[in-house]
């Protein structure tokens, strides 16, 4: 009997012995919460992105987006423009502040927001534009930033998918956005399990985020508890949040950061194998980056064409039956009851997002995939769609 291969998950973190050793060392150090390892992780990240700026570690990208908007003064009645084709966190952080998310459709090919679509949604109440780099393909940041500045608007760059993506040779995170927020969730290229980073060149934004991520306290715990003289006193200067990242996660993150280009390159190789392997099957393949630029390939999203022998849901079921995990990115926000009912959203308002959603499938892609895993995925997709 032919042995059944193990189930191939949709995503899996790439953790090696160096990461394990760093976490064990942290556990033995006696300092587990935000402390020296988090400071070092922030330093390394800022050095990569914006040497003249600051990086602030947080416990999720959602927390980072919330902090960035709060630091920019977003409040009740303000509007923040977000894509409809994104995860709910992009909109919910706007809601946290009593502001109004304004949803825009995406480009039919790239599934990113466009300058034209964003500009058409601007009203006198607009305060912030929030682009999302879908799957790790960089948005037109130069165009978005130039348009935002013409209108006097801030830009918070949702880069949850985009490490280490580039546009015109520049890393996402190095552009002059008011803040850029990354995610280190378990399925990201760099993973700390849960976690994120706010990167900014604005000292006022960095200061406010730094205070608000830990209860609005004027001094962080590390500074208070490691002082050579009694330093128990602190002041609460604002009603803040509990959004700090632990040293355990930061120890993991620092090692992962040193491997991020290696892991991204493996994803690129897998994506290229998929592009070649699926060239003649009924799929619309994802958009590539411009020549010379990097796509993080956080996701590899294909779309079944009208002549595919299986509908999307049946295809996913058959992939699972064949031992291969898939997912769907994203269920557009206009399809979720809360956003739909609260803001009167309908599919015809977002034709590109709706069309993409109906046929989109995210295939397995992670740096720990073996060539056998990649070949098996290609062969299974071809078998199911070549009938």
SULHUBEL-V251192 format. One record per residue. N is the residue number from 1. RES is the residue in three letters. D_CENTER is the distance of its C-alpha to the mean C-alpha in Angstrom with 1 decimal. Layout:
n: <N,N>
res: <RES,RES>
d_center: <D_CENTER,D_CENTER>
This chain:
n: <1,2,3,4,5,6,7,8,9,10,11,12,13,14,15,16,17,18,19,20,21,22,23,24,25,26,27,28,29,30,31,32,33,34,35,36,37,38,39,40,41,42,43,44,45,46,47,48,49,50,51,52,53,54,55,56,57,58,59,60,61,62,63,64,65,66,67,68,69,70,71,72,73,74,75,76,77,78,79,80,81,82,83,84,85,86,87,88,89,90,91,92,93,94,95,96,97,98,99,100,101,102,103,104,105,106,107,108,109,110,111,112,113,114,115,116,117,118,119,120,121,122,123,124,125,126,127,128,129,130,131,132,133,134,135,136,137,138,139,140,141,142,143,144,145,146,147,148,149,150,151,152,153,154,155,156,157,158,159,160,161,162,163,164,165,166,167,168,169,170,171,172,173,174,175,176,177,178,179,180,181,182,183,184,185,186,187,188,189,190,191,192,193,194,195,196,197,198,199,200,201,202,203,204,205,206,207,208,209,210,211,212,213,214,215,216,217,218,219,220,221,222,223,224,225,226,227,228,229,230,231,232,233,234,235,236,237,238,239,240,241,242,243,244,245,246,247,248,249,250,251,252,253,254,255,256,257,258,259,260,261,262,263,264,265,266,267,268,269,270,271,272,273,274,275,276,277,278,279,280,281,282,283,284,285,286,287,288,289,290,291,292,293,294,295,296,297,298,299,300,301,302,303,304,305,306,307,308,309,310,311,312,313,314,315,316,317,318,319,320,321,322,323,324,325,326,327,328,329,330,331,332,333,334,335,336,337,338,339,340,341,342,343,344,345,346,347,348,349,350,351,352,353,354,355,356,357,358,359,360,361,362,363,364,365,366,367,368,369,370,371,372,373,374,375,376,377,378,379,380,381,382,383,384,385,386,387>
res: <UNK,UNK,UNK,UNK,UNK,UNK,UNK,UNK,UNK,UNK,UNK,UNK,UNK,UNK,UNK,UNK,UNK,UNK,UNK,UNK,UNK,UNK,UNK,UNK,UNK,UNK,UNK,UNK,UNK,UNK,UNK,UNK,UNK,UNK,UNK,UNK,UNK,UNK,UNK,UNK,UNK,UNK,UNK,UNK,UNK,UNK,UNK,UNK,UNK,UNK,UNK,UNK,UNK,UNK,UNK,UNK,UNK,UNK,UNK,UNK,UNK,UNK,UNK,UNK,UNK,UNK,UNK,UNK,UNK,UNK,UNK,UNK,UNK,UNK,UNK,UNK,UNK,UNK,UNK,UNK,UNK,UNK,UNK,UNK,UNK,UNK,UNK,UNK,UNK,UNK,UNK,UNK,UNK,UNK,UNK,UNK,UNK,UNK,UNK,UNK,UNK,UNK,UNK,UNK,UNK,UNK,UNK,UNK,UNK,UNK,UNK,UNK,UNK,UNK,UNK,UNK,UNK,UNK,UNK,UNK,UNK,UNK,UNK,UNK,UNK,UNK,UNK,UNK,UNK,UNK,UNK,UNK,UNK,UNK,UNK,UNK,UNK,UNK,UNK,UNK,UNK,UNK,UNK,UNK,UNK,UNK,UNK,UNK,UNK,UNK,UNK,UNK,UNK,UNK,UNK,UNK,UNK,UNK,UNK,UNK,UNK,UNK,UNK,UNK,UNK,UNK,UNK,UNK,UNK,UNK,UNK,UNK,UNK,UNK,UNK,UNK,UNK,UNK,UNK,UNK,UNK,UNK,UNK,UNK,UNK,UNK,UNK,UNK,UNK,UNK,UNK,UNK,UNK,UNK,UNK,UNK,UNK,UNK,UNK,UNK,UNK,UNK,UNK,UNK,UNK,UNK,UNK,UNK,UNK,UNK,UNK,UNK,UNK,UNK,UNK,UNK,UNK,UNK,UNK,UNK,UNK,UNK,UNK,UNK,UNK,UNK,UNK,UNK,UNK,UNK,UNK,UNK,UNK,UNK,UNK,UNK,UNK,UNK,UNK,UNK,UNK,UNK,UNK,UNK,UNK,UNK,UNK,UNK,UNK,UNK,UNK,UNK,UNK,UNK,UNK,UNK,UNK,UNK,UNK,UNK,UNK,UNK,UNK,UNK,UNK,UNK,UNK,UNK,UNK,UNK,UNK,UNK,UNK,UNK,UNK,UNK,UNK,UNK,UNK,UNK,UNK,UNK,UNK,UNK,UNK,UNK,UNK,UNK,UNK,UNK,UNK,UNK,UNK,UNK,UNK,UNK,UNK,UNK,UNK,UNK,UNK,UNK,UNK,UNK,UNK,UNK,UNK,UNK,UNK,UNK,UNK,UNK,UNK,UNK,UNK,UNK,UNK,UNK,UNK,UNK,UNK,UNK,UNK,UNK,UNK,UNK,UNK,UNK,UNK,UNK,UNK,UNK,UNK,UNK,UNK,UNK,UNK,UNK,UNK,UNK,UNK,UNK,UNK,UNK,UNK,UNK,UNK,UNK,UNK,UNK,UNK,UNK,UNK,UNK,UNK,UNK,UNK,UNK,UNK,UNK,UNK,UNK,UNK,UNK,UNK,UNK,UNK,UNK,UNK,UNK,UNK,UNK,UNK,UNK,UNK,UNK,UNK,UNK,UNK,UNK,UNK,UNK,UNK,UNK,UNK,UNK,UNK>
d_center: <43.1,39.9,37.3,34.3,31.1,28.6,25.8,22.8,19.6,16.6,14.4,15.8,14.9,17.0,19.1,22.4,25.5,24.4,21.5,24.0,26.6,24.4,23.7,27.4,28.5,26.4,28.0,31.4,31.0,31.4,28.5,25.5,23.7,22.3,24.7,25.4,22.7,20.0,21.8,21.9,18.1,17.6,20.3,19.1,15.6,17.4,19.8,17.3,15.6,18.3,21.5,23.0,20.2,18.8,15.9,15.8,14.5,13.6,13.4,10.0,7.2,9.4,12.3,11.0,10.7,14.1,15.6,14.9,16.4,19.2,20.0,20.4,22.8,21.3,23.8,25.8,26.4,23.9,21.7,18.0,17.0,13.9,13.5,15.1,13.1,9.9,9.3,11.9,10.2,9.9,13.6,14.8,14.2,16.5,19.0,19.1,20.8,23.2,21.8,21.5,18.4,19.6,18.1,18.3,18.5,16.6,18.3,20.1,19.3,15.9,14.3,13.0,14.9,18.1,20.1,22.9,21.1,19.6,23.1,24.9,23.1,24.1,26.9,28.8,26.5,23.2,21.8,18.2,16.1,12.4,11.0,7.8,7.6,8.2,8.0,7.8,11.0,11.4,12.9,16.4,15.7,19.4,20.5,18.2,19.1,22.8,22.9,21.4,23.9,26.8,26.1,25.6,22.1,19.2,15.8,12.6,9.9,6.4,4.7,1.3,3.2,6.0,8.0,10.9,11.0,14.1,16.1,19.8,19.6,17.4,14.1,11.2,11.8,15.5,16.2,18.2,15.7,16.9,13.7,10.3,7.7,5.6,4.9,7.9,8.4,11.2,9.9,7.6,9.9,10.6,11.2,13.2,13.3,11.9,10.8,8.9,10.4,11.7,13.3,16.2,19.6,21.2,23.3,23.8,20.1,19.8,23.0,22.2,18.8,20.7,23.4,21.5,19.2,22.4,24.8,25.7,27.9,29.2,29.1,26.6,28.1,28.1,30.2,32.5,33.2,33.6,36.0,39.4,41.1,40.7,37.5,37.1,37.1,34.0,33.4,31.0,30.4,28.1,27.0,23.6,21.1,20.5,17.0,18.0,16.8,19.6,21.4,21.1,17.3,17.7,20.3,18.1,15.3,18.0,19.3,16.0,15.4,18.8,17.9,14.6,16.4,18.6,16.0,14.2,17.8,18.5,15.6,17.1,20.5,19.6,18.2,21.4,23.5,22.0,22.7,26.2,26.8,25.8,27.5,30.5,29.2,28.5,24.7,22.8,20.6,17.3,17.6,17.9,17.0,20.1,22.6,21.8,18.1,15.3,12.7,10.3,11.2,8.3,10.3,13.9,14.9,18.6,20.7,24.2,26.9,29.8,32.1,30.2,32.5,30.1,28.1,24.4,24.9,27.9,26.1,23.5,26.5,28.3,25.5,25.4,29.2,29.0,26.9,23.5,20.4,18.3,16.0,15.3,12.2,12.7,15.7,15.8,16.3,19.9,20.7,19.9,23.1,22.1,20.4,23.1,26.0,25.1,24.4,26.6,24.1,25.4,24.4,26.6,24.7,21.7,23.4,20.8,18.1,21.0,22.3,19.1,18.5,22.1,21.9,18.3,17.9,15.1,17.2,16.9,15.2,14.8,16.7,19.3,20.6,24.2,25.9,27.8,24.7,23.6,27.2,27.5,24.4,25.9,29.3,28.4,26.5,29.5,32.0,30.5,30.1,33.2,35.7>
